[in-house]
Amino acid sequence: MTVDNEQLQRLFDGELSTQEAAEVQRELESSPQATTELQQLAQIRSAMQEAATEWASQVDSDALFGSIERELDRAQSAPALKVISGGGAKRVYQGLGFGLAAAAAILLAVFTWPESGSIRPDAPAVAVTRGSEVLEVDFGTNTGTVFEVKGAVGQPLAVVWIDDEVSLR
Amino acid sequence: MNEPQPRASKPQKVAAISRREEDRAIVERIQNGDQAAFRELFDRYHRRALAVAIGVVKNEHDARDVIQDAFVKVHKNIDKFEGSSSFYTWLYRIVMNQCIDHIRKGKRRKHVDFDEQVQREEESSSSLGATSGALDANPSRAVLNRELGAAIQDALEQLPEHHRAVIVLREIEGLTYEQIAEVLDVPKGTIMSRLFHARRKMQEALGPYLKSEEASS
């Protein structure tokens, strides 16, 4: 048996059973190249941990926690995202890509972000059911855009796209 | 020199379970409206999370933003945390998502205020002094370690973000393959593969320093 890369890595990371580790350790005795490899991995780990300790030691914890509290206070005191139901009136809203009311759009509360493509667990909740006519979307402290899209069977849907970055700053 | 790690021993497992239970108790207190408990949770994890974030976003100031945003998210979503995974796995998932968002949005600061720059330089020089002082017994090793530390940052910067995330979570935070897979939401085999390639690239980038250290020890 020779020590392959996967075994070496799993040994180094403590991912082998006691028996497997003992076998690989025995093989290492006759493999100076693998031993050197292991030493280098250990040097890198040690240097990374030292660097991380230094990085972490420089933080001003109270200042950082203070900034978190300020963000939370700001979020709590600011109006939350809400959808104002209604219909009939034609209005064009700031930041909207189209006149939302003109379509008397059915609002589908889909919240997503440009890069991730996935729905985040902390998306602001909006209690709107399918079929609601929407007069206005108040983004509160968030910014965003409303897009009109077609659903699977061609039905009109509005997607409210929240800019996550701005909402947290 | 670090030896290969054996699988977690019984005391280590007990400590991990104990930490998990303590975390859960703190989380429950927050869920019940105890704001002091949130500070407690922050104190338990913010330094470690910050080190991970610096390793991934490569910049201390951006990493602070990431940690700020991550803890704001933790606070906002703590009621949804049900404890099916450990708190720190959940936290690191949020931190890594924030890091990736941060990198992709190109939020790296373009300008640094003069005062801030002066402060950073002062912090930098004071930390150099502390490091040198601690290693006075072996000045050449102190210099080498400092160079290696700087080279580590450069080497990390050269890695693609998915490699950087894996190696930082493994080497700095010590997460198991399974935990990293949970945090990054990718299969364990992918984690092993990424880790292997990340380490290879780090070895290539740090080759001269690794040889020098060998020679000096």
HADDOCK unambig.tbl for C-alpha pairs under 7 A between the chains (distance, minus, plus):
assign (segid A and resid 11 and name CA) (segid B and resid 4 and name CA) 6.02 0.50 0.50
assign (segid A and resid 11 and name CA) (segid B and resid 5 and name CA) 6.90 0.50 0.50
assign (segid A and resid 12 and name CA) (segid B and resid 4 and name CA) 4.15 0.50 0.50
assign (segid A and resid 12 and name CA) (segid B and resid 5 and name CA) 5.70 0.50 0.50
assign (segid A and resid 13 and name CA) (segid B and resid 4 and name CA) 6.53 0.50 0.50
assign (segid A and resid 13 and name CA) (segid B and resid 5 and name CA) 5.68 0.50 0.50
assign (segid A and resid 14 and name CA) (segid B and resid 4 and name CA) 6.56 0.50 0.50
assign (segid A and resid 14 and name CA) (segid B and resid 5 and name CA) 4.34 0.50 0.50
assign (segid A and resid 14 and name CA) (segid B and resid 6 and name CA) 4.40 0.50 0.50
assign (segid A and resid 14 and name CA) (segid B and resid 7 and name CA) 4.51 0.50 0.50
assign (segid A and resid 15 and name CA) (segid B and resid 7 and name CA) 5.82 0.50 0.50
assign (segid A and resid 16 and name CA) (segid B and resid 7 and name CA) 6.48 0.50 0.50
assign (segid A and resid 17 and name CA) (segid B and resid 7 and name CA) 6.52 0.50 0.50
assign (segid A and resid 40 and name CA) (segid B and resid 210 and name CA) 6.47 0.50 0.50
assign (segid A and resid 42 and name CA) (segid B and resid 1 and name CA) 6.40 0.50 0.50
assign (segid A and resid 42 and name CA) (segid B and resid 2 and name CA) 5.26 0.50 0.50
assign (segid A and resid 43 and name CA) (segid B and resid 1 and name CA) 6.79 0.50 0.50
assign (segid A and resid 45 and name CA) (segid B and resid 171 and name CA) 5.42 0.50 0.50
assign (segid A and resid 47 and name CA) (segid B and resid 148 and name CA) 6.88 0.50 0.50
assign (segid A and resid 47 and name CA) (segid B and resid 149 and name CA) 6.19 0.50 0.50
assign (segid A and resid 48 and name CA) (segid B and resid 152 and name CA) 6.69 0.50 0.50
assign (segid A and resid 48 and name CA) (segid B and resid 171 and name CA) 6.82 0.50 0.50
assign (segid A and resid 48 and name CA) (segid B and resid 172 and name CA) 6.36 0.50 0.50
assign (segid A and resid 49 and name CA) (segid B and resid 171 and name CA) 6.93 0.50 0.50
assign (segid A and resid 49 and name CA) (segid B and resid 172 and name CA) 5.29 0.50 0.50
assign (segid A and resid 51 and name CA) (segid B and resid 149 and name CA) 5.65 0.50 0.50
assign (segid A and resid 52 and name CA) (segid B and resid 51 and name CA) 5.07 0.50 0.50
assign (segid A and resid 52 and name CA) (segid B and resid 172 and name CA) 6.68 0.50 0.50
assign (segid A and resid 55 and name CA) (segid B and resid 51 and name CA) 5.89 0.50 0.50
assign (segid A and resid 56 and name CA) (segid B and resid 47 and name CA) 5.05 0.50 0.50
assign (segid A and resid 56 and name CA) (segid B and resid 48 and name CA) 6.79 0.50 0.50
assign (segid A and resid 56 and name CA) (segid B and resid 50 and name CA) 6.14 0.50 0.50
assign (segid A and resid 56 and name CA) (segid B and resid 51 and name CA) 5.27 0.50 0.50
assign (segid A and resid 64 and name CA) (segid B and resid 68 and name CA) 6.84 0.50 0.50
assign (segid A and resid 68 and name CA) (segid B and resid 68 and name CA) 5.51 0.50 0.50
assign (segid A and resid 68 and name CA) (segid B and resid 71 and name CA) 6.98 0.50 0.50
assign (segid A and resid 68 and name CA) (segid B and resid 72 and name CA) 6.09 0.50 0.50
assign (segid A and resid 72 and name CA) (segid B and resid 72 and name CA) 6.47 0.50 0.50
assign (segid A and resid 122 and name CA) (segid B and resid 77 and name CA) 6.18 0.50 0.50
assign (segid A and resid 168 and name CA) (segid B and resid 69 and name CA) 6.79 0.50 0.50
